[in-house]
Amino acid sequence: TQVKYPACPNCLVHQGFYNAFQGVEGYVRKNVQTLTALYRDANIWVTGFSLGGALGVLAALDIKEIFGKVNQFYSFGMPRVGN
């Protein structure tokens, strides 16, 4: 089942991956905020394998929307997350 992704008009994402990401998004945001507060020019890299790659896509989109940048994204063996 696909659900709407709120930050992107006409985007749909896999409901299970999105629910899983929502379970960790607060943790991700808090840690990126801490990193950027301590190191203003820090590079932000997002990576993941398999399910971690699927969550990484959603994390990268979230980080880019909130913090304005993601320097690199690498995913290995990732399932399709959305349209």
ABEGO torsion letter per residue (X at the ends): XBBBBAABBGBBBBAAAAAAAAAAAAAAAAAAAAAAAABAABBBBBBBBEAAAAAAAAAAAAAAAAAGBBABBBBBGBBBABX
